[in-house]
Amino acid sequence: CDGLRRSRATTCSKALRSKGIDARSASLLNLSHEREGRRRGGGERVVSHASASASASSRARDKYGGDVFDAAVYSEPDVVVVGSGIGGLCCAALLAKYGQSVVVLESHDAPGGAAHAWVNPDGYHFESGPSLYSGMTGKDSTNPLTQVFNALEIDLPCYHYNTWMCHLPEGKFLTEVGAKQFCEVLQDLRGDKAVREWKNLQEFMEPLARASVALPPAAFRQDLGALITAGKFLPNAMSSMSPEALKLTGPFSELVKDQVSDPFIKNWLDLLCFLLSGLDASGTIAAEVAFMFNEWYQPNCQLDFPVGGSQGMVDALVDGLKKYGGQIRLGAHVEEIMVEDGSARGVRVKYRNGKSGVVRAKRAVVSNASGWNTVDLLPEKEKVKFKEERTESFDHCPSFMHLHAGIDISKLPNEPEMHHIYVKDWEKGITSPQNCVLVSIASVMDPSLAPPGKHVIHAYTPGNEPYDVWKGLSRGSKEYEELKKERSKVLWEAVGKALCVDNPEELAEVSMIGTPLTHERFLRRKFGTYGPALRADTGKTLPLVQTSVKNLICTGDSTFPGIGLPAVAASGMLAANSLTSVWNHLEMLEKIGL
């Protein structure tokens, strides 16, 4: 099976190259990133910040235009977007499609926020964020991100597959998305009773999965126009209502407490919830899991992987932005959101060349920064109310440990699967620090992401690394380096299981370790956080896009509906739709088939 999968991926790669797609996916940025500095056979690679930055700037100009680091051409666009994460890019590209002048200002050398990627000097394409995608293609997809691409009339080429490898306390097994194969896994692990329970759960979730997409996020806007744009979906939504569907706004554990008793199935659902929201089943909103069941446990469903990885997805959004006349500027650090007479009127920005300037906005400023970072950009008199609204009513999720590595395929005993999930101990709880690791070997699916004959590896603890362990440490200090080495052991352990080797660290030709401080610095994420930790059992919801500051709009994971690619894309749509006419909004819905 491994050989057949590899053959299919290679054939797909050749076909895409023949269409000129790989040229785009192979030109990802070479960013200056915090690194462990280890390179076998050549000692420690020393790359100065200046030379790495110059290389990144050169690649960015080649890719996004010679003026991408220049001051914004628009002196006063309709909308200024602060940050180029997925939510910000979705909002900006849709606004450009709606006919508004838009400038996106990104502090980093590359667009994408937590989804950006970079290329090291050896040609390994390293990704900083998401690695597991579904519902990314098709005109009838319910994934809000795919709906954005459809609205922009931008194609996102993807590879398709359906398997992931699990390394759990019960053992190692390959599982598939889809309606049937997991029952075979359950039969081997738990027997007939567990299989019946899972089938009953699928039957129970089927109408709830339909209910979770009955009111599409694309139809919403934060004004009275929603009565028109979302109103036409109300009959369908009402027909999907049931006593159980009314519980979709509560914790998933509460929804299924009478459906699930098998300990392994409970643990499995906790794991799925954690991957979706950074919380276990008692903290994850039921609607989010119902949406996942709609995507993952239907007949003939599949997983997707964008050609060129996460940067291929980001670049497609940038293409959509530019296609309709929008601008993006990199190395443009917003230092302040200007508020005049209670209304956001523009931003003060410092460019990579050291020059500063002001970009005023005719209609709105959209912040794609986290709520905790956005408050730091506001004048003092605006901060109190903004904090009350957006940061003080909920905590933040923990952060990440990252391991990026490159390895020679010839040193491996066999071809690995692309995705691996490692859980050490169910009893500790799925959210326990160092207890769960994801491993993505993206070059298994897209060989262009690594040099010939090599694999690129990204292992990470998905939002379970406490920031307080690292707080106050100086990057580069002895204490910091020792803690990096200690806290990365579990990542190497997971990589060893994924590659079926005992010594992955010795086999790696290049490796880099990222910490919560790396996350905080390079992604400008305060506390290095995954996002807001708003538990479903509190009865609270995240704030919508409009804020206490007039004409200041927020998007991204600090805004409803929250964490994850579909969620931040939905927030970007909500922001853009709230800034355009009902007529434009309805026209977009018709374009995407809603």
Solvent accessible surface area in square Angstrom, and as a share of the most:
residue,aa,sasa,rsa
1,C,131,0.78
2,D,50,0.26
3,G,54,0.52
4,L,118,0.59
5,R,26,0.09
6,R,63,0.23
7,S,60,0.39
8,R,146,0.53
9,A,5,0.04
10,T,43,0.25
11,T,86,0.50
12,C,44,0.26
13,S,0,0.00
14,K,121,0.51
15,A,48,0.37
16,L,20,0.10
17,R,110,0.40
18,S,95,0.61
19,K,153,0.65
20,G,47,0.45
21,I,43,0.22
22,D,10,0.05
23,A,79,0.61
24,R,79,0.29
25,S,3,0.02
26,A,51,0.40
27,S,47,0.30
28,L,1,0.00
29,L,0,0.00
30,N,14,0.07
31,L,0,0.00
32,S,18,0.12
33,H,19,0.09
34,E,18,0.08
35,R,58,0.21
36,E,56,0.25
37,G,11,0.11
38,R,64,0.23
39,R,81,0.30
40,R,115,0.42
41,G,94,0.91
42,G,48,0.46
43,G,51,0.49
44,E,124,0.56
45,R,66,0.24
46,V,129,0.74
47,V,43,0.25
48,S,60,0.39
49,H,120,0.54
50,A,76,0.59
51,S,61,0.39
52,A,5,0.04
53,S,21,0.13
54,A,63,0.49
55,S,37,0.24
56,A,0,0.00
57,S,14,0.09
58,S,59,0.38
59,R,93,0.34
60,A,0,0.00
61,R,101,0.37
62,D,124,0.64
63,K,48,0.20
64,Y,13,0.05
65,G,26,0.25
66,G,57,0.55
67,D,63,0.33
68,V,1,0.01
69,F,9,0.04
70,D,69,0.36
71,A,59,0.46
72,A,17,0.13
73,V,106,0.61
74,Y,72,0.27
75,S,93,0.60
76,E,64,0.29
77,P,1,0.01
78,D,28,0.14
79,V,0,0.00
80,V,0,0.00
81,V,0,0.00
82,V,11,0.06
83,G,17,0.16
84,S,1,0.00
85,G,13,0.13
86,I,10,0.05
87,G,1,0.01
88,G,0,0.00
89,L,0,0.00
90,C,0,0.00
91,C,0,0.00
92,A,0,0.00
93,A,0,0.00
94,L,0,0.00
95,L,0,0.00
96,A,3,0.03
97,K,58,0.24
98,Y,23,0.09
99,G,67,0.65
100,Q,23,0.10
101,S,28,0.18
102,V,0,0.00
103,V,0,0.00
104,V,0,0.00
105,L,2,0.01
106,E,16,0.07
107,S,23,0.15
108,H,27,0.12
109,D,12,0.06
110,A,1,0.01
111,P,0,0.00
112,G,1,0.01
113,G,21,0.21
114,A,48,0.37
115,A,4,0.03
116,H,1,0.00
117,A,0,0.00
118,W,0,0.00
119,V,10,0.05
120,N,5,0.03
121,P,65,0.41
122,D,42,0.22
123,G,25,0.24
124,Y,3,0.01
125,H,11,0.05
126,F,1,0.00
127,E,11,0.05
128,S,7,0.05
129,G,16,0.15
130,P,34,0.21
131,S,4,0.03
132,L,46,0.23
133,Y,6,0.02
134,S,17,0.11
135,G,20,0.19
136,M,4,0.02
137,T,49,0.29
138,G,40,0.38
139,K,152,0.65
140,D,129,0.67
141,S,17,0.11
142,T,41,0.24
143,N,4,0.02
144,P,5,0.03
145,L,0,0.00
146,T,3,0.02
147,Q,8,0.04
148,V,0,0.00
149,F,4,0.02
150,N,18,0.09
151,A,0,0.00
152,L,0,0.00
153,E,93,0.42
154,I,28,0.14
155,D,120,0.62
156,L,15,0.07
157,P,31,0.19
158,C,15,0.09
159,Y,4,0.01
160,H,89,0.40
161,Y,18,0.07
162,N,56,0.29
163,T,12,0.07
164,W,3,0.01
165,M,26,0.11
166,C,0,0.00
167,H,12,0.05
168,L,12,0.06
169,P,67,0.42
170,E,67,0.30
171,G,32,0.31
172,K,110,0.46
173,F,27,0.11
174,L,62,0.31
175,T,1,0.01
176,E,57,0.25
177,V,8,0.04
178,G,8,0.08
179,A,28,0.22
180,K,162,0.69
181,Q,36,0.16
182,F,2,0.01
183,C,15,0.09
184,E,112,0.50
185,V,10,0.05
186,L,0,0.00
187,Q,83,0.37
188,D,125,0.65
189,L,56,0.28
190,R,108,0.39
191,G,21,0.20
192,D,85,0.44
193,K,140,0.59
194,A,1,0.01
195,V,17,0.10
196,R,141,0.51
197,E,19,0.09
198,W,1,0.00
199,K,110,0.46
200,N,85,0.43
201,L,0,0.00
202,Q,32,0.14
203,E,125,0.56
204,F,37,0.16
205,M,1,0.00
206,E,88,0.40
207,P,60,0.37
208,L,4,0.02
209,A,1,0.01
210,R,133,0.49
211,A,10,0.08
212,S,27,0.17
213,V,35,0.20
214,A,5,0.04
215,L,58,0.29
216,P,9,0.06
217,P,49,0.31
218,A,0,0.00
219,A,0,0.00
220,F,73,0.31
221,R,16,0.06
222,Q,51,0.22
223,D,64,0.33
224,L,149,0.74
225,G,10,0.10
226,A,20,0.16
227,L,135,0.67
228,I,103,0.52
229,T,0,0.00
230,A,8,0.06
231,G,18,0.17
232,K,105,0.44
233,F,25,0.10
234,L,85,0.42
235,P,95,0.60
236,N,85,0.44
237,A,6,0.05
238,M,131,0.59
239,S,90,0.58
240,S,29,0.18
241,M,78,0.35
242,S,39,0.25
243,P,100,0.63
244,E,65,0.29
245,A,5,0.04
246,L,122,0.61
247,K,100,0.42
248,L,13,0.06
249,T,107,0.62
250,G,18,0.17
251,P,25,0.16
252,F,0,0.00
253,S,38,0.25
254,E,85,0.38
255,L,9,0.05
256,V,8,0.04
257,K,122,0.52
258,D,123,0.64
259,Q,58,0.26
260,V,8,0.05
261,S,70,0.45
262,D,17,0.09
263,P,79,0.50
264,F,4,0.01
265,I,0,0.00
266,K,104,0.44
267,N,34,0.18
268,W,1,0.00
269,L,5,0.02
270,D,38,0.20
271,L,0,0.00
272,L,3,0.01
273,C,0,0.00
274,F,2,0.01
275,L,32,0.16
276,L,43,0.21
277,S,12,0.08
278,G,4,0.04
279,L,22,0.11
280,D,38,0.20
281,A,9,0.07
282,S,39,0.25
283,G,1,0.01
284,T,1,0.00
285,I,60,0.31
286,A,0,0.00
287,A,32,0.25
288,E,47,0.21
289,V,0,0.00
290,A,0,0.00
291,F,43,0.18
292,M,6,0.03
293,F,6,0.03
294,N,33,0.17
295,E,23,0.10
296,W,23,0.08
297,Y,15,0.06
298,Q,60,0.27
299,P,93,0.58
300,N,151,0.78
301,C,24,0.15
302,Q,75,0.33
303,L,1,0.00
304,D,2,0.01
305,F,0,0.00
306,P,0,0.00
307,V,4,0.03
308,G,0,0.00
309,G,0,0.00
310,S,0,0.00
311,Q,0,0.00
312,G,2,0.02
313,M,0,0.00
314,V,0,0.00
315,D,6,0.03
316,A,0,0.00
317,L,0,0.00
318,V,2,0.01
319,D,57,0.29
320,G,0,0.00
321,L,0,0.00
322,K,90,0.38
323,K,107,0.46
324,Y,61,0.23
325,G,43,0.42
326,G,7,0.06
327,Q,25,0.11
328,I,5,0.02
329,R,9,0.03
330,L,0,0.00
331,G,3,0.03
332,A,0,0.00
333,H,59,0.26
334,V,7,0.04
335,E,87,0.39
336,E,54,0.24
337,I,0,0.00
338,M,11,0.05
339,V,20,0.11
340,E,72,0.32
341,D,153,0.79
342,G,34,0.33
343,S,14,0.09
344,A,1,0.00
345,R,59,0.21
346,G,0,0.00
347,V,0,0.00
348,R,111,0.41
349,V,0,0.00
350,K,92,0.39
351,Y,14,0.05
352,R,95,0.35
353,N,100,0.51
354,G,46,0.44
355,K,140,0.59
356,S,82,0.53
357,G,27,0.26
358,V,69,0.40
359,V,6,0.03
360,R,77,0.28
361,A,0,0.00
362,K,119,0.51
363,R,106,0.39
364,A,1,0.00
365,V,0,0.00
366,V,0,0.00
367,S,0,0.00
368,N,20,0.10
369,A,28,0.21
370,S,4,0.03
371,G,2,0.02
372,W,22,0.08
373,N,32,0.16
374,T,0,0.00
375,V,7,0.04
376,D,75,0.39
377,L,25,0.13
378,L,7,0.04
379,P,32,0.20
380,E,129,0.58
381,K,159,0.67
382,E,28,0.13
383,K,35,0.15
384,V,99,0.57
385,K,133,0.56
386,F,0,0.00
387,K,77,0.33
388,E,102,0.46
389,E,56,0.25
390,R,3,0.01
391,T,14,0.08
392,E,115,0.52
393,S,48,0.31
394,F,20,0.08
395,D,95,0.49
396,H,50,0.22
397,C,1,0.00
398,P,52,0.33
399,S,0,0.00
400,F,19,0.08
401,M,0,0.00
402,H,10,0.05
403,L,0,0.00
404,H,3,0.02
405,A,1,0.00
406,G,0,0.00
407,I,2,0.01
408,D,30,0.16
409,I,43,0.22
410,S,98,0.63
411,K,87,0.37
412,L,19,0.09
413,P,84,0.53
414,N,83,0.42
415,E,32,0.15
416,P,6,0.04
417,E,9,0.04
418,M,1,0.00
419,H,9,0.04
420,H,6,0.03
421,I,4,0.02
422,Y,16,0.06
423,V,2,0.01
424,K,84,0.36
425,D,47,0.25
426,W,27,0.09
427,E,160,0.72
428,K,124,0.53
429,G,29,0.28
430,I,8,0.04
431,T,56,0.32
432,S,25,0.16
433,P,66,0.41
434,Q,36,0.16
435,N,2,0.01
436,C,0,0.00
437,V,0,0.00
438,L,21,0.11
439,V,2,0.01
440,S,4,0.03
441,I,0,0.00
442,A,8,0.06
443,S,0,0.00
444,V,3,0.01
445,M,10,0.05
446,D,0,0.00
447,P,35,0.22
448,S,25,0.16
449,L,1,0.01
450,A,7,0.06
451,P,27,0.17
452,P,131,0.82
453,G,46,0.44
454,K,45,0.19
455,H,0,0.00
456,V,7,0.04
457,I,3,0.01
458,H,11,0.05
459,A,0,0.00
460,Y,17,0.06
461,T,0,0.00
462,P,9,0.06
463,G,2,0.02
464,N,2,0.01
465,E,0,0.00
466,P,35,0.22
467,Y,31,0.12
468,D,114,0.59
469,V,63,0.36
470,W,0,0.00
471,K,137,0.58
472,G,78,0.75
473,L,53,0.27
474,S,73,0.47
475,R,95,0.35
476,G,57,0.55
477,S,31,0.20
478,K,149,0.63
479,E,107,0.48
480,Y,1,0.00
481,E,73,0.33
482,E,96,0.43
483,L,40,0.20
484,K,6,0.03
485,K,141,0.60
486,E,93,0.42
487,R,43,0.16
488,S,3,0.02
489,K,116,0.49
490,V,7,0.04
491,L,0,0.00
492,W,19,0.07
493,E,75,0.34
494,A,1,0.01
495,V,1,0.01
496,G,7,0.07
497,K,84,0.35
498,A,3,0.02
499,L,2,0.01
500,C,60,0.36
501,V,23,0.13
502,D,152,0.79
503,N,58,0.30
504,P,12,0.07
505,E,68,0.31
506,E,103,0.46
507,L,29,0.15
508,A,2,0.01
509,E,42,0.19
510,V,11,0.06
511,S,0,0.00
512,M,5,0.02
513,I,1,0.01
514,G,3,0.03
515,T,0,0.00
516,P,0,0.00
517,L,15,0.07
518,T,5,0.03
519,H,14,0.06
520,E,51,0.23
521,R,113,0.41
522,F,26,0.11
523,L,25,0.12
524,R,123,0.45
525,R,33,0.12
526,K,67,0.28
527,F,52,0.22
528,G,0,0.00
529,T,1,0.00
530,Y,49,0.19
531,G,0,0.00
532,P,8,0.05
533,A,21,0.16
534,L,30,0.15
535,R,80,0.29
536,A,12,0.09
537,D,77,0.40
538,T,73,0.43
539,G,70,0.67
540,K,109,0.46
541,T,97,0.56
542,L,17,0.08
543,P,22,0.14
544,L,73,0.36
545,V,0,0.00
546,Q,75,0.33
547,T,21,0.12
548,S,37,0.24
549,V,2,0.01
550,K,140,0.59
551,N,54,0.28
552,L,1,0.00
553,I,9,0.05
554,C,5,0.03
555,T,1,0.01
556,G,4,0.04
557,D,22,0.11
558,S,7,0.05
559,T,1,0.00
560,F,83,0.35
561,P,57,0.36
562,G,3,0.03
563,I,18,0.09
564,G,29,0.28
565,L,25,0.12
566,P,42,0.27
567,A,15,0.11
568,V,19,0.11
569,A,0,0.00
570,A,4,0.03
571,S,0,0.00
572,G,0,0.00
573,M,0,0.00
574,L,14,0.07
575,A,0,0.00
576,A,0,0.00
577,N,0,0.00
578,S,16,0.10
579,L,17,0.09
580,T,13,0.08
581,S,55,0.36
582,V,37,0.21
583,W,182,0.64
584,N,41,0.21
585,H,0,0.00
586,L,48,0.24
587,E,99,0.45
588,M,9,0.04
589,L,0,0.00
590,E,134,0.60
591,K,101,0.43
592,I,10,0.05
593,G,65,0.62
594,L,62,0.31
